[in-house]
Amino acid sequence: MRAMENRYVLPALLLPLVLASCATPTRGPTPSPGATPQQGGGYYMDDGPGAHPPADLGAIPNPVPKPEPLIARANQPYEVMGQSFVPETRLKPFEQVGMASWYGRMFQGKQTASGEPYDMYAMTAAHPTLPILSYARVTNLANGKSVIVKINDRGPFLHNRIIDLSYTAAYKLGMLGHGSARVRVQSIIPGQVPDEGDGQELAAGYYLQLGAFHSEDSARRLLQKAASAMEIEPGQAHVVLTNNLHLVSLGPFVDRREAEAWAAKCELVLNIQPHTVQR
């Protein structure tokens, strides 16, 4: 869980540089980073789920990466707690491995660096230097689960954390109980950096082709809908660009029988009749 030292009142002169997300007052002694729920199931200072969370957090879709105007005031160099940060001012490939934490209802509704109110049930994250607004893929290296988040806030600044995730993003990565997890963060450049499986040679096996789109956004929406509704494992949902079409595929499956079983599930859950192909 996000350590409270990460957010505190700054002198007014620094506010234009360090963003509204850091303007929350500090609280008393903080737990160790990544603190687990306290005995009895209560999160530290009640920074856990709200009173009425959505019924199915796992069904909340990943955002569809799209070109966003970068916010100049949120991407200026700044200093926090003796550390200097120089945010990126353009989209470019980026990859980082380290510890992730998350923050919950203690910050619900508070202004983020982008100016948006923090929504713990949205798929967002805080990062010290990735551009605001941009998108990133975050993968939990312990279990392989992967999500896409929109970077709309700054932090974390302590305890060697590299990214602070929203409550829902942390839930979907399976890291709520631990409070932190070792992750890989990869920037996403809309139109250039594809979703998981894009632009890569697919392994041999049987695949289900769910659809073909001229629009990459349409393909990604179907991919995310299928992955969420059918609980697809990371690495088994793909958008592949072929002959100027974005193909949405699931697989590989070990044999045609398994593929056909998943095809029946697609028809039942998604009302789609996929086409089975062998690679």
N, C-alpha and C positions, 0 to 999 in steps of 0.2 A: 504494500500500500504506500501511497505517496507520503514521504516524510514532510512534515509541516514546515521545516526550515526552508523548503523550496519556494515558499510564497510568503512575502512579507511586505510591509509598507516601505516604500522608497521615497527619498526626497523628491519633491515636486519637480525639480530640475531634471531628474532622470526619467521621469515617467514617459516622455515622448520616445525615449530610447529603449526602455526596458518593458514597456507594454503593460497593459492592464492586468494580465494574468498573474503578475507578480505582486499585485497590490493588496493581497489578502493578508491581514495581520497574522503574526505568528501566534502559536498557542504554547502551552506549557511544555514540560519535558516530553520529547518525542520518543516513540518506540524505535527499535532498531529498524533499518530499512528492510522492507519486505516482511514486516511483522505479520504473523498469522492472526486470525481472529482470537480474541481473548477467551479465557475459560467461560463456558456458557454460550459461546457462539457470537458474542458481541464484538463488532469491529472497533478499533481504537477510535475514541471520540465519535462513535456512531458513523464513521466514514465508510459505510457499507451501502447496501441497496436502500433505495427510498421506500416509503411506506407502501406504494402501489406500483411495483415494477411491471413492465409488460409481461404478459402471460408466458411468452416463449422468447427469451432473449436470443436463443440460437437461431431463430427465424429472421432476426433483423439482418437485412442484406448488407453486404459490403457496398461502399459507395462505388459508383462507376467513375473511374478517373476521366476527367475532361479538362480542357484548357481553362485555367482560372487566372484572373488578373492577379499578379503578385502585389502584395500590399507593401509599398515602399517604407512606410513608417515602422512596419513590423520586421523589416529585414535590414535594419541599420546595425552597425556594431554597437555592443553594449557591454557593461560590466556588472557582474553580480557576485557578491561575497568574495571579492578579490580575484575573480576569474574574468578573463576577457573572451568575448565570443564575437565572431564575425560571420553572420548568417550569409548563406548563398543568396545571390540576387538574380540567379537564373536557374532554370532547370537543367540538370546534367546528371549523368550516372553517379550513383553513390551507393556504397555498401558498408555496413558496420556491424560488428558482432559485440554484444555486451549484455548487461543486465537491464531488463525492463521492469518498471513498477506501474502502478495504476492509481487513479484518484477517483473518488466517488462523490457522495452527496454533500460532503463538507463544502464542495465548490459548485454544486448544482446552481445554475442560473447566473453565476458570476461571470464577468466579462473576460473573454480570452484575448490573446494578443491580436487576433484578427478583428476584434470588435464584436464577434458573435458571443451570445451567452453560452456558457458551458452546458452541454447536455450529456449527462453520464450514460444515456441510452443510445447515443449516436456513435458512429464508428469514427472516432477522432483520436488525435494524440498530440502531445506536446514534445517538441524536439528543440535542442539548443540552437541548431544552425540550419536545418532544412528550410527551404523557402516557405513562407506563408503567403498564399495558400498553395499547397502541393500535396501529392499523394505518395504513400509508401506501402510496400508489402512488409509485414512483420511475421516472422516464422518462429514459433516456439521450438527450439532445438531439442528439447527433451521429448516432445511427442509428435513433432512434425506438423502440428496444426498451423494454419496460415490464415491471415486476414489482410484486408486492405483498409487503410485508415487515411483520413484527410488530416494533414498537419495544419492546425489552426491556433496553436498555442506554443509558448516557450517554457522550457524546463526539460527535465529535472536538472538541478544544479549541484546536488550532493551525492555522496556515497557511490560514486562511479556508475551511476545510472545513465543510460544513453537515451531512453525514451520513456515517457509517461503516457500510459494508455487510458482511454475511457473505461468505465466499468464494464460496458458491454464487450468491448474489444478484448479486455482481459478475460472475461467470462468465456468468450469463444475460443481463446487460446488455452483455456484450461489452467489458468494461473491464479485464480482468485484466492484459493485456499492457502497457497504458498506466499502470495503477496508480491512475488517477483519471479522472474524466469530469465534464463539466458536465451537471447533471441538474435535473429539476423534481421537487420533493417535494410531494405533495398528501395531506392527511389523508383518511382514510376513516372515516365514521361509519356503523357498521352500521345498516341500515334507513333511512338518510337519504341518504348519499352513494353512488350506484350505481357499479358497475364501469364500465369503459371502454365508452362507447357508450350507457349507460343514460340515460334521461331526455332524450335528445337526438333531434332529427329525423334519421332515417336518410336517407342520400343515395339518390337514385333508382338503381334497378338491380335485379338478381336476387339473392335471398337464399335460403339454406338454413335452414329452421327445424328444429332438432335435437330440440327438446322444449319442453314447457310445464309449469310447476310452480307450485303454490301457495306452495311454500317457496322463498324466495330463496337459502338456503344450498344446496339441491339444484340449483338452476339454476346457481349459480356453480361448484359442483363439476363439473358436466358441461362448462361453459364452459372451465374450466382443463384438464380431461382432454382435450378436443378440441384446444385451443390447443397443448398440449404434444405430443400424439401426432401431430398433423397439421402441426406447424410453421406455425401460422397467423401471418400478419404482424400487428404491432400495428395496431389500428384496424379489424380485420376480424372480430373476435369481440365479440358484443354480448349483453347481457341487458337486455331492454326490458320494462317493466311495462305490460301492456295488459289491460284488463278484469279486474284483480285476478289476472292470471297473469303469471309471469315467463317470457318467451319467450327461448330461447337460439337465436341466429341467427348465421350466418356470411355475410360478404359486405361490400360488394356485388361481384358479378361482372359482367363487361362484357356478357355475353349468356347466353341460356339454355344454350347448348352448354357454356360454361365451367362454369356452375353444375351442370349434369348430370355433368360430369367430376369435380367435387369431391364430388357426391353419391355417385358410385361409390366414391370413395376413402373417404368416411365409412362406407359400408356395409362395405368391406373392413377398415378399420383399427379402427373403433369398433363395428361390428356394429349400426349404426343406419341406418334408411332415412329420410333427411330429406325434408321437404316443400319443394318449390321455390315461392317466391312472388315476385311482381314488385311493386316499390314505385314 
